[in-house]
Amino acid sequence: MSLGGATVAIGTLGLDMLEGRTDLTVLWDIRVSPGHRRGRVGQALFEAAEAWARRQGCRELKVETQNVNVRACRFYAALGCQLRIVRDEAYPQCPWETQFLWYKPLRDA
């Protein structure tokens, strides 16, 4: 039985989300099984991704959300991520969605 999982990208050629940087990692996906939400599983996954990124020498962690995912926005803000970029027209197929890019500095990298 899986409680959840996370996918982290670093050093991936052609991945624009990495901005061509070698000191940036992207939390590409994080999911928690519905029956285990609000039980700190997401926080544990985020913290594990953060610790892994530090061990890789990364100085920042980046996360993408959308304006329609308020729960995720609150989650990342509570974990110390800073909203830096807001793009209104990032998703032509979904013009009602706005892209939010969050960054978290990784101390002791």
N, C-alpha and C positions, 0 to 999 in steps of 0.2 A: 504494500500500500504506500503510495506516494503522498506526502503532505504538500509538496510543491517543488519548484525548481527555478533556477536562474541561469541565464546565458549571458556571458560577458565577452565583448570583442576587444581585441587589442592587436595592433600590428597587422591588420587585415588590409591588404592592398586593394585599392579601389573603393573602400568603404568611406564615403564622404563624411559620415558622422564623426569619424576620427580626425577630421580637419587636417590630415597630413602630419599629425603630431605623433611622436613616439612616447610621450609622457601622458597620454590621455587614454582612458578606457571607457567603453560605452556599456552600460547595463542595457543590453539589447532586449531582454525579456525577463520578466519575473512573474511567476504564477503561483497561486496558493489554492489548493483544493477547496471548494466552497464550504465544506464542513469544518475546515480548519482556519477560516479567516477570523480575524480579530483575536487570534491566539498567539500573536507575536512571531508566527512562522515567517511572514513577510519581512519583518524586521531582522530576524536571524539570517535569512537569505541575503538581504541587502548588506548586512554587516559582514557576512562571509565574502561577498563579492568585493566589498571595500577592502577587506584585509588581503584578499588575493591580489587585487590591483596594487596595493602598497608593496607587497612582496615582489611584484614585477617591476617596481621602480616608477610607477605612475604617480603623477602629481595631482591629477584631477580625474573625477568620475563624472560622466555625462549621462543624462537620462532624457528621453523624449516622452512627453505626454500630450494630451489634447485638452482643449477647454471643456469638452464634453465628459471628461473623466475626472470629475471633482475629487473623488475618493483617492485616486492616485496622486493628484496634485497636493492634497493635504498630507498624504503619506510621505512624499518626498520632502516637502517643506518641514515636516516634523523631524525628519532624519538629518536636517541641516543642509539640504540642497538649496541652492539659490537660483531663482528664475532669472535668466539673463537674456533669453531671446524669445520673442513672440512673433510668429509668422502667420499672418491672416490667410494667405493664399498658398500655403504649402501643399494642400491636398486638392487639386483641381476636381477630382471625382467626388469630393465631399466639401463643397464650398461653405458649409455651415460649421466646419471644424477648423480650429486654430491650433497650430503647432506650438507647443511650449518646450523649450530646451532648458533643462536644469543642470547645474554644475555643482559638484561638491569638491572643495579642496581636500586633498589627502595629506594630512600632516605626517611627518616622519617618513616621507617617501624617499 
